[in-house]
Amino acid sequence: MSDELFKKVLAILIALVTVIATGIAFLQSDAGNRDDRAGRDATRLAIELVSRRVNGETRVNFDYDEAYQKYVEMGTLALAAENRGDSAGSARYELLQESFLKLSPIMQPPYFDIETGEMDYNRYVADVYLTDVIRMNEQYTAAAAVKDAWDTKANTYIVHLTILAVALFLLGLSATIEVNRPRIIFTVVGLAMAAFATVWAISTYAQPVFDLRQQPEAIEAFVNGSLLIEDEQPEAAVEAFNTAITTVPDYAAAYVARSTAYTNMGSYEAAITDVQQARGLGTESANIVGEQAWLEYLAGRFDDSIATGRAALEQFPDTADLWIQLDIALALLAKGDIEAAQAEYQQSMTVAIQAVTDARSRNEAISPELWLSLTGASDDLVDLSLIAQSDEGVPPLETLQDPEGIVEAAPQLIDDLRNLAVSLEFYGRPPDEPITAEIETLEFGEPLYDEDENVTGHEVSDEFEYGVTEMDALFNFSGMQDGQDILVKVYINGAEDASWRKLLTWELGAEGSAIIPLAIAYSDTFVIQPNYYFVELYIDGQVAAEGGFTVLEPE
């Protein structure tokens, strides 16, 4: 090829590459504009979401905690007046109570039945703000995803333009070189780079940017399913999420939410499948992987649970919470590997101690999640031990490898976890040496009074008829020392009620008998509600006694 012809062809190629670069520059500008637009949408939705939630929660808090509680208070005062024989006073309170019905829609149909006193609180919350908040959160997430997608495209186009700039440089350089071989090399390399950038740009352009906001029926189905979970209707929630997933097969959030509904139904294998599907769609975090490990534990797949839990700790070393490691220990115990489980629990407790030590050294606040995780782990151990003894609960008894070993090892582990939780929460350090004091015969009794309101004794039992208004803990003790800290924790149907918690300083000497009031009749209408009450008594942060009593339902 003659030099003149080569330069003419080269000029045409340079012009063609320049046109391609111009087109890609236009695509980059368009992607940047779409990125900015989606970013503004996400920012607007985030602001509206926060505003809607704050306003809604403020409204509901007033309606329920102020207006409705005033309504209840007037009813209580009316009952108290009636019990005192003050019928006129009771009537006045009832009239005042009726006036409070106008303060809020929460005390109007369809949320409140004045005849039965029943309230559909979840429906009211959903109508006031929760429905909008869930919908807006999905729209915000969708807008943020669109922004990320267009941002990625815009940045990729910049790479294409950079490659084309280098290609144009090589093509232009080849026009200045008289030696044939180097000129050909620069031309070929420049054309190859231009072709590569062009094909890559076409591939980038062809990749669609999915916007969930363009599928409002899927979002509405997701919102409906989420509300049904809140309303404890998991079967209906599954159907709603099925609709969302049918409409948008890659709807990761719907898979996560449907796994929650399946879990509430006890369909653990289906829940595991949904979590795995969500992970496959890019929803990957310490919580979601840890949740899969927990579901595998509930399903009796202990080896899988352990492997998944360890993967979470390795994959997310900075964000994985203590509960994941504690769940690994629980799965090891259920698997029958008692010594490994004990070692894992010990390591978990060491991690908790170090976390508190580090936080205190930096003068930082310690998250309550830490001791809540320890307490939750002890509750899980209680449940596992009960399954091993009674064959009731999940994981099923037939999946446990060594039920007798579990029953034998669980009590000490439970005490260690609870002692550590209390010691870290109240003292910021692990427990001291084991206490030498002994608490004997922890019992519960309703105080009995004479006509002068003096306590004459107790009606001791583990079951009490509805209507009991006071409750004391009674016990004999030895080895105590004045000045020791006494903590009483009360669990109602398995969950601690902090309003019952008592922290006392011991002043009754080394040995004898003691009475600690748990509940007092602070009004003439107060009764202890029907529930199972489990009581723990700690001395200097270490559990010394435990027991429980039941208040029966009214006949």
C-alpha positions as CSV (number, residue, x, y, z in Angstrom):
1,M,0.0,0.0,0.0
2,S,1.3,3.4,-1.0
3,D,2.1,5.9,1.7
4,E,-0.6,8.3,0.3
5,L,-3.3,5.5,0.3
6,F,-2.3,4.4,3.8
7,K,-2.7,7.9,5.2
8,K,-6.2,8.3,3.5
9,V,-7.3,4.9,5.1
10,L,-5.8,5.9,8.4
11,A,-7.7,9.3,8.3
12,I,-11.0,7.5,7.7
13,L,-10.3,5.1,10.6
14,I,-9.4,8.0,12.9
15,A,-12.6,9.7,11.9
16,L,-14.6,6.6,12.6
17,V,-13.0,6.1,16.0
18,T,-13.7,9.7,16.8
19,V,-17.4,9.3,15.9
20,I,-17.5,6.2,18.1
21,A,-15.9,8.1,20.9
22,T,-18.4,10.9,20.5
23,G,-21.3,8.4,20.7
24,I,-19.8,6.8,23.8
25,A,-19.3,10.3,25.3
26,F,-23.0,10.9,24.7
27,L,-23.9,7.6,26.4
28,Q,-21.7,8.5,29.3
29,S,-23.4,11.9,29.7
30,D,-26.8,10.3,29.5
31,A,-25.9,7.7,32.1
32,G,-24.5,10.4,34.3
33,N,-27.8,12.4,34.0
34,R,-29.8,9.2,34.8
35,D,-27.5,8.6,37.8
36,D,-28.1,12.1,39.1
37,R,-31.9,11.8,38.6
38,A,-32.1,8.5,40.4
39,G,-29.9,9.9,43.2
40,R,-32.2,12.8,43.6
41,D,-35.2,10.4,43.7
42,A,-33.4,8.3,46.4
43,T,-32.6,11.4,48.5
44,R,-36.2,12.7,48.2
45,L,-37.6,9.3,49.2
46,A,-35.2,9.0,52.1
47,I,-36.3,12.3,53.5
48,E,-40.0,11.5,52.9
49,L,-39.5,8.1,54.5
50,V,-37.9,9.5,57.7
51,S,-40.6,12.2,57.9
52,R,-43.4,9.8,57.4
53,R,-42.1,7.4,60.0
54,V,-41.4,10.1,62.6
55,N,-44.8,11.7,62.0
56,G,-46.6,8.4,62.1
57,E,-44.8,7.1,65.2
58,T,-45.6,10.4,66.9
59,R,-49.2,10.2,66.0
60,V,-49.5,6.6,67.1
61,N,-47.6,7.2,70.3
62,F,-50.1,10.0,71.2
63,D,-53.1,8.0,70.2
64,Y,-52.1,4.9,72.1
65,D,-49.8,6.1,74.9
66,E,-51.8,9.2,75.7
67,A,-55.4,9.2,74.5
68,Y,-56.0,5.4,74.9
69,Q,-54.2,5.2,78.2
70,K,-56.2,8.0,79.5
71,Y,-59.3,6.1,78.5
72,V,-58.0,3.0,80.3
73,E,-57.0,5.1,83.3
74,M,-60.5,6.5,83.7
75,G,-61.9,3.0,83.5
76,T,-59.5,1.9,86.2
77,L,-60.5,4.8,88.4
78,A,-64.2,4.1,87.8
79,L,-63.6,0.5,88.9
80,A,-61.7,1.6,91.9
81,A,-64.4,4.0,93.0
82,E,-67.1,1.2,92.5
83,N,-65.0,-1.1,94.7
84,R,-64.9,1.5,97.4
85,G,-68.7,1.9,97.2
86,D,-68.6,5.3,95.6
87,S,-71.1,4.7,92.8
88,A,-71.5,8.5,92.1
89,G,-67.7,8.8,91.7
90,S,-67.6,5.8,89.4
91,A,-70.3,7.3,87.2
92,R,-68.4,10.5,86.9
93,Y,-65.2,8.6,85.9
94,E,-67.2,6.6,83.3
95,L,-68.7,9.8,81.8
96,L,-65.2,11.3,81.6
97,Q,-63.9,8.0,80.1
98,E,-66.6,8.2,77.4
99,S,-65.4,11.7,76.5
100,F,-61.9,10.4,75.7
101,L,-63.3,8.3,72.9
102,K,-63.3,11.4,70.8
103,L,-59.7,12.1,71.2
104,S,-58.4,9.7,68.6
105,P,-59.5,7.5,65.7
106,I,-57.7,4.6,67.4
107,M,-60.8,4.4,69.8
108,Q,-63.3,4.4,66.9
109,P,-64.4,1.6,64.5
110,P,-62.9,-0.3,62.8
111,Y,-60.0,-0.3,65.2
112,F,-61.8,-0.4,68.6
113,D,-64.8,-2.3,69.8
114,I,-66.2,-0.3,72.8
115,E,-68.4,-3.3,73.9
116,T,-65.5,-5.8,74.2
117,G,-62.6,-3.3,74.7
118,E,-60.7,-5.1,71.9
119,M,-58.4,-3.0,69.8
120,D,-56.8,-3.8,66.3
121,Y,-53.6,-2.0,67.0
122,N,-51.7,-3.5,64.1
123,R,-54.4,-2.4,61.6
124,Y,-54.3,1.2,63.0
125,V,-50.5,1.4,62.8
126,A,-50.7,0.0,59.2
127,D,-53.3,2.6,58.2
128,V,-51.6,5.6,59.9
129,Y,-48.1,5.1,58.5
130,L,-46.6,1.6,58.3
131,T,-48.1,0.8,54.9
132,D,-46.6,4.0,53.4
133,V,-43.3,3.5,55.2
134,I,-42.9,-0.1,53.8
135,R,-43.8,1.1,50.3
136,M,-41.5,4.1,50.4
137,N,-38.7,2.0,51.7
138,E,-39.0,-0.3,48.7
139,Q,-39.2,2.7,46.4
140,Y,-36.1,4.2,48.0
141,T,-34.2,0.9,47.7
142,A,-35.2,0.6,44.1
143,A,-34.1,4.2,43.3
144,A,-30.8,3.6,45.1
145,A,-30.2,0.5,43.0
146,V,-31.0,2.4,39.8
147,K,-28.6,5.1,40.8
148,D,-25.8,2.5,41.4
149,A,-26.5,0.8,38.1
150,W,-26.3,4.1,36.1
151,D,-23.3,5.2,38.1
152,T,-21.6,1.9,37.1
153,K,-22.5,2.4,33.5
154,A,-21.3,6.0,33.5
155,N,-17.9,5.1,35.0
156,T,-17.6,2.2,32.6
157,Y,-18.1,4.5,29.7
158,I,-15.3,6.7,31.0
159,V,-13.0,3.6,30.8
160,H,-14.2,3.1,27.2
161,L,-13.3,6.7,26.3
162,T,-9.9,6.4,27.9
163,I,-9.2,3.3,25.8
164,L,-10.4,5.1,22.7
165,A,-8.2,8.1,23.5
166,V,-5.1,5.8,23.7
167,A,-6.3,4.1,20.4
168,L,-6.5,7.5,18.7
169,F,-3.1,8.5,20.0
170,L,-1.6,5.3,18.5
171,L,-3.4,5.8,15.2
172,G,-2.3,9.4,15.0
173,L,1.3,8.4,15.9
174,S,1.3,5.9,13.1
175,A,0.6,8.7,10.6
176,T,3.8,10.4,11.6
177,I,6.0,7.3,11.2
178,E,7.6,6.7,7.9
179,V,9.0,3.2,8.8
180,N,6.5,0.6,7.5
181,R,6.7,-2.1,10.3
182,P,6.3,0.2,13.4
183,R,3.5,2.1,11.5
184,I,1.6,-1.1,10.9
185,I,2.1,-2.3,14.6
186,F,0.8,1.0,16.0
187,T,-2.2,0.9,13.6
188,V,-3.1,-2.7,14.4
189,V,-2.8,-2.1,18.1
190,G,-4.8,1.1,17.9
191,L,-7.6,-0.6,15.9
192,A,-7.7,-3.6,18.2
193,M,-8.1,-1.3,21.2
194,A,-10.8,0.7,19.4
195,A,-12.6,-2.5,18.5
196,F,-12.4,-3.8,22.1
197,A,-13.7,-0.6,23.6
198,T,-16.5,-0.4,21.0
199,V,-17.7,-4.0,21.7
200,W,-17.4,-3.4,25.4
201,A,-19.4,-0.2,25.1
202,I,-22.1,-2.0,23.1
203,S,-22.3,-4.7,25.7
204,T,-22.6,-2.1,28.5
205,Y,-25.3,-0.2,26.6
206,A,-27.2,-3.5,26.1
207,Q,-27.3,-4.3,29.8
208,P,-30.8,-3.2,31.0
209,V,-31.2,-1.2,34.2
210,F,-34.1,-2.7,36.1
211,D,-36.3,-0.3,38.1
212,L,-38.6,-2.0,40.6
213,R,-40.7,1.2,40.8
214,Q,-42.0,0.3,37.3
215,Q,-43.6,-2.8,38.8
216,P,-45.9,-1.2,41.4
217,E,-48.0,-4.5,41.7
218,A,-44.9,-6.3,43.0
219,I,-44.2,-3.6,45.5
220,E,-47.9,-3.6,46.7
221,A,-47.8,-7.4,47.1
222,F,-44.6,-7.0,49.1
223,V,-46.2,-4.4,51.3
224,N,-49.3,-6.6,51.8
225,G,-47.1,-9.5,52.8
226,S,-45.1,-7.5,55.2
227,L,-48.3,-6.3,57.0
228,L,-49.6,-9.8,57.1
229,I,-46.4,-10.9,58.9
230,E,-46.9,-8.1,61.4
231,D,-50.5,-9.3,61.8
232,E,-49.3,-12.9,62.5
233,Q,-50.9,-14.4,59.3
234,P,-47.8,-16.1,57.8
235,E,-49.8,-18.3,55.4
236,A,-51.5,-15.3,53.8
237,A,-48.1,-13.5,53.8
238,V,-46.6,-16.3,51.8
239,E,-49.3,-16.0,49.1
240,A,-48.6,-12.2,48.9
241,F,-44.9,-12.7,48.5
242,N,-45.6,-15.4,45.9
243,T,-47.4,-12.7,43.9
244,A,-44.5,-10.3,44.3
245,I,-41.9,-13.0,43.2
246,T,-44.1,-14.1,40.2
247,T,-44.2,-10.5,39.0
248,V,-40.5,-9.9,39.6
249,P,-38.6,-13.2,39.8
250,D,-35.4,-11.5,41.0
251,Y,-37.1,-9.6,43.9
252,A,-34.5,-10.4,46.6
253,A,-36.3,-8.6,49.4
254,A,-39.4,-10.7,48.8
255,Y,-37.4,-13.9,49.2
256,V,-36.0,-12.7,52.5
257,A,-39.5,-11.6,53.7
258,R,-41.1,-14.9,52.6
259,S,-38.4,-16.8,54.5
260,T,-39.6,-15.0,57.6
261,A,-43.2,-16.1,56.9
262,Y,-42.1,-19.7,56.3
263,T,-40.1,-19.6,59.6
264,N,-43.2,-18.4,61.4
265,M,-45.1,-21.4,59.9
266,G,-42.3,-23.8,60.9
267,S,-41.4,-24.6,57.3
268,Y,-37.7,-24.3,57.8
269,E,-36.5,-26.0,54.7
270,A,-38.6,-23.6,52.5
271,A,-37.2,-20.7,54.6
272,I,-33.6,-21.9,54.0
273,T,-34.3,-22.1,50.2
274,D,-35.5,-18.6,50.1
275,V,-32.6,-17.2,52.1
276,Q,-30.2,-19.0,49.7
277,Q,-32.1,-17.6,46.7
278,A,-31.8,-14.1,48.2
279,R,-28.1,-14.5,48.7
280,G,-27.8,-15.7,45.1
281,L,-29.4,-12.4,44.0
282,G,-26.8,-10.4,45.9
283,T,-28.4,-9.9,49.3
284,E,-25.3,-10.9,51.2
285,S,-24.6,-9.8,54.8
286,A,-23.5,-11.2,58.2
287,N,-27.1,-11.1,59.3
288,I,-28.5,-13.0,56.3
289,V,-25.8,-15.6,56.4
290,G,-26.3,-16.0,60.2
291,E,-30.0,-16.3,59.7
292,Q,-29.4,-19.2,57.3
293,A,-27.2,-20.9,59.9
294,W,-30.0,-20.5,62.5
295,L,-32.6,-21.9,60.1
296,E,-30.4,-24.9,59.4
297,Y,-30.1,-25.4,63.2
298,L,-33.9,-25.4,63.6
299,A,-34.2,-27.9,60.7
300,G,-31.8,-30.2,62.5
301,R,-29.0,-29.8,59.9
302,F,-26.3,-29.1,62.4
303,D,-23.2,-29.7,60.2
304,D,-24.6,-27.2,57.6
305,S,-25.5,-24.7,60.4
306,I,-21.9,-24.9,61.8
307,A,-20.4,-24.5,58.3
308,T,-22.6,-21.6,57.4
309,G,-22.0,-19.8,60.7
310,R,-18.3,-20.1,60.3
311,A,-18.5,-18.8,56.8
312,A,-20.4,-15.8,58.1
313,L,-17.6,-15.1,60.7
314,E,-14.9,-15.5,58.0
315,Q,-16.7,-13.5,55.3
316,F,-17.7,-10.6,57.6
317,P,-15.1,-10.5,60.4
318,D,-15.9,-6.8,61.2
319,T,-19.7,-6.9,61.2
320,A,-20.6,-10.4,62.3
321,D,-22.3,-10.2,65.8
322,L,-21.6,-12.4,68.8
323,W,-24.9,-14.3,68.3
324,I,-23.6,-16.0,65.2
325,Q,-20.7,-17.6,67.2
326,L,-23.1,-18.5,70.0
327,D,-25.3,-20.2,67.5
328,I,-22.4,-22.2,66.3
329,A,-21.8,-23.4,69.8
330,L,-25.4,-24.3,70.2
331,A,-25.3,-26.4,66.9
332,L,-22.2,-28.2,68.2
333,L,-24.0,-29.1,71.4
334,A,-27.0,-30.3,69.4
335,K,-24.7,-32.3,67.2
336,G,-23.4,-34.1,70.3
337,D,-19.9,-32.6,70.2
338,I,-20.1,-31.6,73.8
339,E,-16.4,-30.6,74.4
340,A,-16.2,-28.6,71.1
341,A,-19.5,-26.8,72.1
342,Q,-18.1,-25.9,75.6
343,A,-14.9,-24.6,74.0
344,E,-17.0,-22.5,71.5
345,Y,-19.1,-21.0,74.3
346,Q,-15.9,-20.2,76.2
347,Q,-14.4,-18.5,73.2
348,S,-17.7,-16.5,72.6
349,M,-17.6,-15.3,76.3
350,T,-14.0,-14.3,75.9
351,V,-15.0,-12.3,72.8
352,A,-17.7,-10.6,74.8
353,I,-15.4,-9.8,77.7
354,Q,-12.8,-8.3,75.3
355,A,-15.4,-6.2,73.5
356,V,-16.5,-4.7,76.8
357,T,-12.8,-4.1,77.8
358,D,-12.0,-2.4,74.5
359,A,-15.1,-0.2,74.7
360,R,-14.4,0.9,78.2
361,S,-10.7,1.6,77.4
362,R,-12.0,3.9,74.6
363,N,-14.7,5.4,76.8
364,E,-17.4,4.2,74.4
365,A,-20.9,3.2,75.1
366,I,-21.5,-0.6,75.1
367,S,-24.3,-1.9,73.0
368,P,-27.0,-3.7,75.0
369,E,-27.0,-6.2,72.2
370,L,-23.9,-7.8,73.7
371,W,-25.5,-9.0,76.9
372,L,-28.8,-9.6,75.2
373,S,-27.0,-12.0,72.9
374,L,-25.6,-13.8,76.0
375,T,-29.0,-14.0,77.6
376,G,-30.6,-15.1,74.4
377,A,-28.0,-17.8,74.0
378,S,-28.8,-19.1,77.6
379,D,-32.5,-19.1,76.6
380,D,-31.7,-21.2,73.5
381,L,-29.8,-23.6,75.8
382,V,-32.8,-23.9,78.1
383,D,-35.0,-24.7,75.0
384,L,-32.5,-27.3,73.7
385,S,-32.3,-29.0,77.1
386,L,-36.1,-29.1,77.4
387,I,-36.3,-30.7,73.9
388,A,-33.8,-33.3,75.0
389,Q,-35.9,-34.2,78.0
390,S,-39.5,-33.8,76.7
391,D,-39.4,-34.2,72.9
392,E,-41.2,-30.9,72.4
393,G,-39.9,-28.1,70.2
394,V,-37.4,-27.6,67.4
395,P,-34.9,-28.9,66.4
396,P,-36.7,-32.3,66.7
397,L,-35.5,-34.7,69.3
398,E,-34.5,-37.4,66.7
399,T,-31.9,-35.0,65.3
400,L,-30.1,-34.6,68.6
401,Q,-27.0,-36.9,68.7
402,D,-26.5,-37.0,72.5
403,P,-29.6,-35.8,74.5
404,E,-28.2,-37.1,77.8
405,G,-24.9,-35.1,77.2
406,I,-26.9,-32.0,76.4
407,V,-29.0,-32.3,79.6
408,E,-25.8,-32.8,81.6
409,A,-23.8,-29.9,80.1
410,A,-26.5,-27.3,79.7
411,P,-27.0,-26.1,83.3
412,Q,-23.4,-25.0,83.8
413,L,-23.3,-23.3,80.4
414,I,-26.6,-21.5,81.1
415,D,-25.3,-20.2,84.5
416,D,-22.0,-19.1,82.9
417,L,-23.8,-17.2,80.1
418,R,-26.2,-15.5,82.5
419,N,-23.6,-14.7,85.1
420,L,-21.4,-13.1,82.4
421,A,-24.4,-11.1,81.0
422,V,-25.3,-9.7,84.4
423,S,-21.7,-9.0,85.4
424,L,-20.9,-7.2,82.1
425,E,-24.1,-5.2,82.2
426,F,-23.8,-4.1,85.9
427,Y,-20.1,-4.1,86.6
428,G,-18.4,-4.0,83.2
429,R,-16.2,-7.1,84.0
430,P,-16.5,-10.9,84.1
431,P,-17.7,-12.6,87.3
432,D,-15.4,-12.9,90.3
433,E,-14.7,-16.2,92.0
434,P,-17.7,-18.4,92.6
435,I,-19.9,-17.2,95.4
436,T,-19.9,-19.2,98.7
437,A,-23.4,-18.1,99.8
438,E,-26.2,-20.5,99.5
439,I,-29.9,-19.8,98.9
440,E,-32.2,-22.6,100.0
441,T,-35.9,-23.3,99.2
442,L,-36.7,-20.4,97.0
443,E,-40.5,-20.2,97.3
444,F,-43.2,-17.7,96.3
445,G,-46.1,-16.6,98.4
446,E,-49.0,-14.1,98.6
447,P,-48.8,-12.1,101.8
448,L,-51.7,-12.6,104.4
449,Y,-52.8,-9.6,106.5
450,D,-54.7,-9.2,109.7
451,E,-57.3,-6.6,110.3
452,D,-54.6,-4.0,111.2
453,E,-52.9,-4.6,107.8
454,N,-50.0,-6.4,109.4
455,V,-48.5,-9.4,107.5
456,T,-49.2,-12.6,109.4
457,G,-47.8,-15.1,106.9
458,H,-47.9,-16.2,103.4
459,E,-49.9,-18.5,101.2
460,V,-47.0,-20.4,99.6
461,S,-47.6,-22.2,96.3
462,D,-46.4,-22.5,92.7
463,E,-49.9,-21.8,91.3
464,F,-52.2,-18.9,92.3
465,E,-55.7,-18.2,91.4
466,Y,-56.5,-15.1,89.3
467,G,-56.9,-12.1,91.5
468,V,-53.6,-12.3,93.5
469,T,-52.4,-8.7,94.0
470,E,-49.0,-9.2,95.8
471,M,-46.1,-11.7,95.5
472,D,-43.1,-12.2,97.7
473,A,-40.0,-14.4,97.2
474,L,-39.1,-16.3,100.4
475,F,-35.9,-18.2,101.1
476,N,-33.4,-19.4,103.7
477,F,-29.8,-18.3,103.3
478,S,-26.3,-18.9,104.7
479,G,-22.9,-17.6,104.0
480,M,-24.1,-14.1,103.0
481,Q,-22.2,-10.9,103.7
482,D,-23.7,-7.5,104.3
483,G,-23.0,-5.1,101.4
484,Q,-23.3,-7.8,98.7
485,D,-25.4,-6.9,95.7
486,I,-28.6,-8.8,95.2
487,L,-30.3,-8.7,91.7
488,V,-33.7,-10.1,91.0
489,K,-34.8,-10.7,87.4
490,V,-38.3,-11.8,86.5
491,Y,-39.1,-13.5,83.2
492,I,-42.8,-13.4,82.1
493,N,-43.5,-16.2,79.6
494,G,-39.8,-16.5,78.8
495,A,-39.0,-12.8,78.3
496,E,-37.6,-10.6,81.0
497,D,-39.8,-7.7,82.2
498,A,-37.4,-5.1,83.4
499,S,-40.2,-3.4,85.4
500,W,-39.9,-6.3,87.9
501,R,-36.1,-6.0,88.2
502,K,-34.8,-5.2,91.7
503,L,-31.2,-4.3,92.7
504,L,-30.7,-4.4,96.5
505,T,-27.8,-4.2,98.9
506,W,-27.8,-7.1,101.4
507,E,-28.3,-6.1,105.1
508,L,-29.7,-9.2,106.7
509,G,-26.5,-10.8,108.0
510,A,-24.8,-14.1,107.3
511,E,-27.7,-16.6,107.7
512,G,-31.4,-16.8,108.3
513,S,-34.6,-16.2,106.4
514,A,-35.5,-13.5,103.9
515,I,-38.5,-12.0,102.1
516,I,-38.1,-9.9,98.9
517,P,-41.3,-8.3,97.6
518,L,-41.6,-8.9,93.9
519,A,-45.0,-7.3,93.3
520,I,-47.0,-5.0,95.6
521,A,-50.7,-3.9,95.3
522,Y,-50.0,-0.3,94.3
523,S,-53.7,0.4,93.7
524,D,-57.0,-1.2,94.6
525,T,-57.5,-2.4,91.1
526,F,-54.1,-4.0,90.5
527,V,-53.9,-7.8,90.0
528,I,-51.0,-9.9,88.7
529,Q,-51.8,-11.0,85.2
530,P,-52.2,-14.6,84.3
531,N,-48.7,-15.8,83.1
532,Y,-45.8,-18.0,84.1
533,Y,-43.2,-16.0,86.1
534,F,-39.7,-17.3,86.3
535,V,-37.4,-15.6,88.9
536,E,-33.6,-15.5,89.1
537,L,-31.8,-14.3,92.1
538,Y,-28.1,-13.1,91.6
539,I,-25.5,-12.4,94.3
540,D,-22.7,-10.1,93.1
541,G,-23.6,-10.9,89.5
542,Q,-23.8,-14.7,89.9
543,V,-27.0,-16.7,89.8
544,A,-27.7,-18.2,93.3
545,A,-31.3,-19.4,93.0
546,E,-34.1,-19.7,90.5
547,G,-37.7,-20.8,90.5
548,G,-41.1,-19.9,89.2
549,F,-44.8,-19.6,89.8
550,T,-48.0,-19.4,87.7
551,V,-51.0,-17.1,87.9
552,L,-54.0,-19.0,86.5
553,E,-56.5,-17.6,84.0
554,P,-59.7,-16.4,85.5
555,E,-62.5,-18.9,85.4
